[in-house]
Amino acid sequence: MPGKRTMRVRRVYDPPEDGDGVRVLVDRLWPRGLSKERAAVDEWPKELTPSTELRRWYHEDRTRYPEFQKRYEAELAEPEPVQALDRLRDLAEGRAVTLVTAVKDIDHSHVPTLVAALKRGRPSG
């Protein structure tokens, strides 16, 4: 039986906590005004972030969120992101992993779609 996965989401600007475990930055761009030391990021898998084109398209009109989610899910189904999702799942086996982001409105960002993809597990086939 696989180990228990403990994964949570926090803002990267919040100070690191002992229970964070491995801190994974899930944004394509480095957070403004934050040093690498203060961010305390262990991993930065850019291949798991929305493409620049998709991110810009969504930022033009935030009412596009449902379509943004669908397009981002399609990006996550590409081979490179699938490998990165598997690596992150493996990293989370039996230890805490904290996904950190600079976005203010986490609920309407790429993060819920990414978390859902991680929770779905590996595709069968």
N, CA, C and O of each residue as an XYZ file, in Angstrom:
500
protein
N       0.853     -1.191      0.000
C       0.000      0.000      0.000
C       0.887      1.239      0.000
O       1.819      1.332      0.799
N       0.610      2.185     -0.881
C       1.432      3.393     -0.929
C       1.338      4.187      0.360
O       0.345      4.112      1.084
N       2.396      4.956      0.637
C       2.418      5.801      1.828
C       1.388      6.916      1.732
O       0.914      7.261      0.649
N       1.063      7.457      2.867
C       0.086      8.551      2.918
C       0.696      9.809      2.315
O       1.839     10.167      2.602
N      -0.093     10.471      1.475
C       0.343     11.719      0.859
C      -0.188     12.891      1.658
O      -1.397     13.028      1.846
N       0.704     13.725      2.121
C       0.298     14.949      2.797
C       0.723     16.113      1.918
O       1.911     16.397      1.768
N      -0.267     16.781      1.341
C       0.029     17.885      0.450
C      -0.871     19.054      0.828
O      -2.081     18.897      0.988
N      -0.266     20.216      0.967
C      -1.069     21.403      1.257
C      -0.597     22.537      0.369
O       0.438     22.453     -0.292
N      -1.393     23.611      0.375
C      -1.103     24.781     -0.451
C      -0.970     25.983      0.470
O      -1.779     26.180      1.377
N       0.061     26.782      0.224
C       0.280     28.015      1.002
C       0.802     29.089      0.070
O       1.279     28.806     -1.029
N       0.702     30.315      0.525
C       1.310     31.410     -0.234
C       2.806     31.414      0.028
O       3.246     31.225      1.162
N       3.573     31.627     -1.004
C       5.028     31.608     -0.898
C       5.540     32.761     -0.041
O       6.647     32.687      0.493
N       4.746     33.827      0.097
C       5.161     34.978      0.897
C       5.009     34.724      2.395
O       5.582     35.457      3.201
N       4.251     33.703      2.781
C       4.135     33.358      4.197
C       5.427     32.682      4.652
O       6.024     31.922      3.889
N       5.863     32.945      5.873
C       7.111     32.327      6.337
C       7.007     30.797      6.338
O       5.953     30.248      6.660
N       8.091     30.115      5.979
C       8.080     28.652      6.032
C       7.776     28.161      7.445
O       8.120     28.809      8.433
N       7.121     27.000      7.518
C       6.807     26.377      8.798
C       7.467     25.009      8.863
O       7.778     24.412      7.833
N       7.679     24.519     10.072
C       8.318     23.215     10.257
C       7.580     22.101      9.521
O       8.213     21.190      8.987
N       6.254     22.164      9.487
C       5.463     21.100      8.868
C       5.356     21.177      7.359
O       4.669     20.354      6.753
N       6.023     22.151      6.727
C       5.925     22.298      5.275
C       6.521     21.120      4.516
O       6.054     20.792      3.426
N       7.523     20.491      5.062
C       8.199     19.428      4.324
C       8.881     19.991      3.103
O       9.572     21.006      3.191
N       8.699     19.350      1.966
C       9.294     19.798      0.716
C       8.415     20.917      0.164
O       7.214     20.737     -0.033
N       9.026     22.071     -0.081
C       8.285     23.232     -0.609
C       8.482     23.298     -2.118
O       9.606     23.368     -2.614
N       7.350     23.272     -2.839
C       7.373     23.229     -4.298
C       6.686     24.478     -4.843
O       5.491     24.680     -4.625
N       7.441     25.311     -5.551
C       6.873     26.491     -6.181
C       6.115     26.051     -7.428
O       6.680     25.392     -8.300
N       4.823     26.418     -7.516
C       3.994     25.981     -8.634
C       3.589     27.150     -9.533
O       2.539     27.106    -10.174
N       4.409     28.182     -9.580
C       4.203     29.329    -10.468
C       5.284     29.326    -11.543
O       6.411     28.895    -11.301
N       4.935     29.808    -12.727
C       5.924     29.870    -13.807
C       6.951     30.971    -13.568
O       8.121     30.816    -13.918
N       6.521     32.082    -12.973
C       7.409     33.215    -12.723
C       7.834     33.233    -11.257
O       7.062     32.868    -10.370
N       9.064     33.661    -11.020
C       9.538     33.785     -9.640
C       8.743     34.904     -8.949
O       8.493     35.941     -9.563
N       8.346     34.714     -7.693
C       7.563     35.728     -6.975
C       8.327     37.045     -6.818
O       9.499     37.063     -6.440
N       7.642     38.130     -7.113
C       8.258     39.457     -7.035
C       8.716     39.786     -5.625
O       8.017     39.541     -4.642
N       9.922     40.353     -5.561
C      10.437     40.868     -4.302
C      10.785     39.821     -3.268
O      10.951     40.154     -2.095
N      10.901     38.569     -3.666
C      11.173     37.496     -2.711
C      12.515     36.850     -3.031
O      12.751     36.392     -4.149
N      13.387     36.824     -2.030
C      14.689     36.183     -2.237
C      14.525     34.668     -2.208
O      13.560     34.140     -1.654
N      15.474     33.995     -2.808
C      15.445     32.522     -2.799
C      15.538     31.982     -1.373
O      14.912     30.974     -1.046
N      16.310     32.646     -0.538
C      16.449     32.203      0.851
C      15.116     32.323      1.602
O      14.713     31.402      2.314
N      14.448     33.446      1.440
C      13.186     33.668      2.151
C      12.081     32.747      1.623
O      11.217     32.315      2.386
N      12.108     32.449      0.340
C      11.099     31.572     -0.250
C      11.272     30.136      0.228
O      10.292     29.404      0.369
N      12.497     29.735      0.473
C      12.810     28.375      0.942
C      12.163     27.312      0.056
O      11.546     26.370      0.552
N      12.311     27.472     -1.252
C      11.735     26.549     -2.224
C      12.732     25.427     -2.494
O      13.912     25.672     -2.746
N      12.238     24.197     -2.436
C      13.087     23.031     -2.710
C      12.998     22.574     -4.164
O      13.969     22.063     -4.722
N      11.833     22.761     -4.769
C      11.597     22.322     -6.147
C      10.845     23.427     -6.879
O      10.075     24.173     -6.273
N      11.077     23.526     -8.201
C      10.362     24.495     -9.022
C      10.091     23.867    -10.386
O      10.768     24.191    -11.362
N       9.108     22.970    -10.461
C       8.818     22.277    -11.721
C       7.966     23.136    -12.663
O       6.739     23.041    -12.655
N       8.608     23.953    -13.452
C       7.895     24.881    -14.337
C       6.997     24.156    -15.340
O       6.018     24.722    -15.827
N       7.337     22.897    -15.646
C       6.524     22.148    -16.603
C       5.127     21.828    -16.055
O       4.257     21.386    -16.805
N       4.909     22.048    -14.759
C       3.586     21.852    -14.159
C       2.761     23.133    -14.116
O       1.621     23.121    -13.652
N       3.318     24.215    -14.588
C       2.611     25.486    -14.541
C       1.931     25.743    -15.892
O       2.366     25.205    -16.910
N       0.878     26.552    -15.911
C       0.254     26.870    -17.203
C       1.265     27.536    -18.132
O       2.141     28.283    -17.695
N       1.122     27.250    -19.402
C       2.011     27.880    -20.382
C       1.858     29.398    -20.309
O       0.841     29.913    -19.845
N       2.874     30.091    -20.769
C       2.823     31.545    -20.791
C       1.619     32.023    -21.589
O       0.935     32.961    -21.179
N       1.354     31.391    -22.719
C       0.230     31.787    -23.574
C      -1.096     31.616    -22.827
O      -1.945     32.507    -22.857
N      -1.273     30.480    -22.164
C      -2.519     30.219    -21.443
C      -2.673     31.184    -20.267
O      -3.755     31.718    -20.023
N      -1.597     31.391    -19.559
C      -1.641     32.312    -18.413
C      -2.029     33.711    -18.864
O      -2.878     34.347    -18.239
N      -1.421     34.200    -19.935
C      -1.744     35.541    -20.439
C      -3.184     35.612    -20.938
O      -3.875     36.602    -20.698
N      -3.640     34.565    -21.633
C      -5.010     34.517    -22.137
C      -6.005     34.629    -20.984
O      -6.977     35.379    -21.066
N      -5.761     33.888    -19.922
C      -6.671     33.923    -18.771
C      -6.621     35.281    -18.062
O      -7.661     35.797    -17.652
N      -5.473     35.842    -17.919
C      -5.333     37.122    -17.216
C      -6.009     38.273    -17.959
O      -6.336     39.292    -17.350
N      -6.221     38.121    -19.268
C      -6.950     39.141    -20.034
C      -8.414     39.221    -19.622
O      -9.029     40.284    -19.693
N      -8.970     38.085    -19.188
C     -10.404     38.037    -18.857
C     -10.638     36.920    -17.842
O     -10.708     35.747    -18.207
N     -10.756     37.286    -16.584
C     -10.891     36.302    -15.512
C     -12.224     35.538    -15.550
O     -12.385     34.555    -14.826
N     -13.180     35.974    -16.384
C     -14.425     35.201    -16.502
C     -14.201     33.923    -17.301
O     -15.102     33.090    -17.398
N     -13.035     33.761    -17.862
C     -12.691     32.575    -18.652
C     -12.250     31.392    -17.789
O     -11.747     30.402    -18.320
N     -12.424     31.473    -16.499
C     -11.869     30.447    -15.610
C     -12.265     29.017    -15.981
O     -11.386     28.157    -16.036
N     -13.558     28.716    -16.241
C     -13.887     27.325    -16.596
C     -13.130     26.829    -17.830
O     -12.661     25.691    -17.855
N     -13.009     27.675    -18.847
C     -12.267     27.293    -20.043
C     -10.771     27.200    -19.747
O     -10.085     26.323    -20.271
N     -10.271     28.100    -18.914
C      -8.869     28.048    -18.490
C      -8.565     26.700    -17.844
O      -7.545     26.082    -18.148
N      -9.449     26.238    -16.950
C      -9.243     24.953    -16.287
C      -9.149     23.819    -17.305
O      -8.268     22.965    -17.205
N     -10.050     23.809    -18.278
C     -10.039     22.753    -19.304
C      -8.736     22.781    -20.102
O      -8.126     21.742    -20.354
N      -8.324     23.978    -20.492
C      -7.086     24.094    -21.283
C      -5.859     23.705    -20.461
O      -4.924     23.089    -20.974
N      -5.875     24.071    -19.189
C      -4.743     23.713    -18.324
C      -4.710     22.203    -18.096
O      -3.634     21.605    -18.093
N      -5.874     21.580    -17.906
C      -5.922     20.118    -17.767
C      -5.331     19.448    -19.009
O      -4.615     18.453    -18.900
N      -5.631     19.994    -20.185
C      -5.069     19.447    -21.424
C      -3.549     19.594    -21.441
O      -2.842     18.685    -21.876
N      -3.045     20.735    -20.968
C      -1.589     20.908    -20.891
C      -0.973     19.898    -19.923
O       0.099     19.355    -20.191
N      -1.641     19.647    -18.811
C      -1.111     18.699    -17.820
C      -1.113     17.261    -18.332
O      -0.439     16.403    -17.762
N      -1.859     16.987    -19.399
C      -1.915     15.646    -19.967
C      -0.791     15.386    -20.969
O      -0.641     14.267    -21.459
N      -0.004     16.417    -21.273
C       1.134     16.261    -22.180
C       2.238     15.455    -21.482
O       2.302     15.436    -20.252
N       3.108     14.788    -22.257
C       4.116     13.885    -21.654
C       5.010     14.520    -20.580
O       5.194     13.927    -19.517
N       5.561     15.696    -20.831
C       6.477     16.303    -19.853
C       5.777     16.624    -18.526
O       6.316     16.299    -17.468
N       4.588     17.254    -18.548
C       3.887     17.471    -17.278
C       3.467     16.158    -16.594
O       3.479     16.079    -15.366
N       3.104     15.150    -17.355
C       2.736     13.858    -16.755
C       3.913     13.300    -15.968
O       3.733     12.801    -14.856
N       5.118     13.379    -16.532
C       6.312     12.912    -15.821
C       6.548     13.731    -14.555
O       6.900     13.180    -13.511
N       6.353     15.045    -14.647
C       6.550     15.912    -13.482
C       5.497     15.643    -12.412
O       5.805     15.687    -11.221
N       4.254     15.364    -12.819
C       3.206     15.002    -11.848
C       3.594     13.717    -11.120
O       3.466     13.630     -9.899
N       4.067     12.724    -11.867
C       4.494     11.463    -11.252
C       5.634     11.690    -10.272
O       5.651     11.110     -9.187
N       6.578     12.529    -10.651
C       7.712     12.815     -9.761
C       7.227     13.482     -8.476
O       7.698     13.151     -7.389
N       6.293     14.412     -8.597
C       5.758     15.098     -7.426
C       4.950     14.145     -6.551
O       5.009     14.228     -5.324
N       4.203     13.249     -7.168
C       3.476     12.225     -6.388
C       4.465     11.349     -5.621
O       4.259     11.047     -4.445
N       5.540     10.947     -6.297
C       6.566     10.127     -5.638
C       7.204     10.891     -4.486
O       7.446     10.327     -3.419
N       7.470     12.147     -4.697
C       8.067     12.998     -3.673
C       7.162     13.066     -2.443
O       7.643     13.136     -1.312
N       5.857     13.046     -2.672
C       4.881     13.195     -1.588
C       4.577     11.886     -0.862
O       3.864     11.897      0.141
N       5.094     10.774     -1.339
C       4.823      9.499     -0.676
C       5.439      9.484      0.715
O       6.660      9.494      0.869
N       4.586      9.460      1.711
C       5.046      9.331      3.087
C       5.667     10.565      3.708
O       6.239     10.489      4.796
N       5.565     11.705      3.033
C       6.116     12.933      3.619
C       5.277     14.133      3.193
O       4.512     14.081      2.230
N       5.448     15.198      3.937
C       4.697     16.422      3.653
C       5.290     17.145      2.449
O       6.508     17.236      2.289
N       4.406     17.648      1.622
C       4.783     18.494      0.502
C       3.866     19.707      0.545
O       2.650     19.569      0.680
N       4.448     20.888      0.432
C       3.673     22.122      0.407
C       3.859     22.774     -0.945
O       4.974     23.109     -1.344
N       2.742     22.951     -1.649
C       2.754     23.680     -2.910
C       2.647     25.153     -2.566
O       1.696     25.572     -1.907
N       3.617     25.940     -3.008
C       3.609     27.363     -2.691
C       3.392     28.169     -3.966
O       3.883     27.820     -5.039
N       2.638     29.259     -3.813
C       2.283     30.099     -4.948
C       2.226     31.559     -4.518
O       1.998     31.868     -3.348
N       2.432     32.438     -5.467
C       2.338     33.869     -5.188
C       0.935     34.410     -5.466
O       0.634     35.546     -5.098
N       0.080     33.627     -6.101
C      -1.247     34.140     -6.453
C      -2.043     34.486     -5.200
O      -1.957     33.806     -4.178
N      -2.821     35.567     -5.306
C      -3.626     36.010     -4.164
C      -4.930     35.228     -4.065
O      -5.356     34.870     -2.967
N      -5.562     34.964     -5.198
C      -6.830     34.256     -5.229
C      -6.573     32.812     -5.654
O      -6.771     32.452     -6.815
N      -6.142     32.011     -4.725
C      -5.760     30.632     -5.025
C      -6.931     29.854     -5.622
O      -6.733     29.050     -6.534
N      -8.152     30.080     -5.121
C      -9.322     29.329     -5.593
C      -9.629     29.552     -7.069
O     -10.265     28.704     -7.695
N      -9.197     30.665     -7.634
C      -9.453     30.964     -9.042
C      -8.150     31.051     -9.827
O      -7.999     31.876    -10.729
N      -7.233     30.196     -9.469
C      -5.938     30.133    -10.146
C      -5.755     28.724    -10.720
O      -6.690     27.924    -10.743
N      -4.568     28.446    -11.168
C      -4.235     27.128    -11.690
C      -4.076     26.084    -10.582
O      -4.112     24.884    -10.853
N      -3.903     26.526     -9.358
C      -3.566     25.625     -8.257
C      -4.636     24.548     -8.009
O      -4.266     23.381     -7.885
N      -5.937     24.867     -7.929
C      -6.919     23.793     -7.712
C      -6.894     22.728     -8.812
O      -7.089     21.546     -8.530
N      -6.658     23.134    -10.047
C      -6.586     22.174    -11.149
C      -5.359     21.285    -11.001
O      -5.427     20.083    -11.257
N      -4.244     21.868    -10.591
C      -3.026     21.099    -10.363
C      -3.211     20.115     -9.211
O      -2.831     18.950     -9.325
N      -3.790     20.572     -8.109
C      -4.025     19.693     -6.957
C      -4.944     18.541     -7.356
O      -4.701     17.399     -6.967
N      -5.992     18.822     -8.125
C      -6.905     17.768     -8.574
C      -6.168     16.744     -9.429
O      -6.401     15.542     -9.297
N      -5.279     17.212    -10.306
C      -4.497     16.302    -11.146
C      -3.581     15.425    -10.295
O      -3.420     14.237    -10.576
N      -2.992     15.996     -9.275
C      -2.118     15.234     -8.374
C      -2.913     14.177     -7.613
O      -2.441     13.055     -7.429
N      -4.104     14.531     -7.177
C      -4.934     13.604     -6.398
C      -5.482     12.473     -7.261
O      -5.722     11.374     -6.761
N      -5.681     12.730     -8.553
C      -6.216     11.694     -9.445
C      -5.272     10.518     -9.561
O      -5.705      9.394     -9.814
N      -4.018     10.758     -9.384
C      -3.049      9.664     -9.509
C      -2.640      9.440    -10.942
O      -3.013     10.183    -11.849
N      -1.856      8.384    -11.118
C      -1.333      8.059    -12.437
C      -2.441      7.482    -13.316
O      -3.256      6.678    -12.864
N      -2.456      7.910    -14.583
C      -3.451      7.345    -15.489
C      -3.128      5.878    -15.746
O      -1.959      5.498    -15.814
N      -4.142      5.073    -15.886
C      -3.919      3.652    -16.202
C      -3.825      3.496    -17.701
O      -4.382      4.278    -18.472
N      -3.105      2.465    -18.088
C      -3.051      2.244    -19.522
C      -1.745      1.886    -20.024
O      -1.583      1.676    -21.226
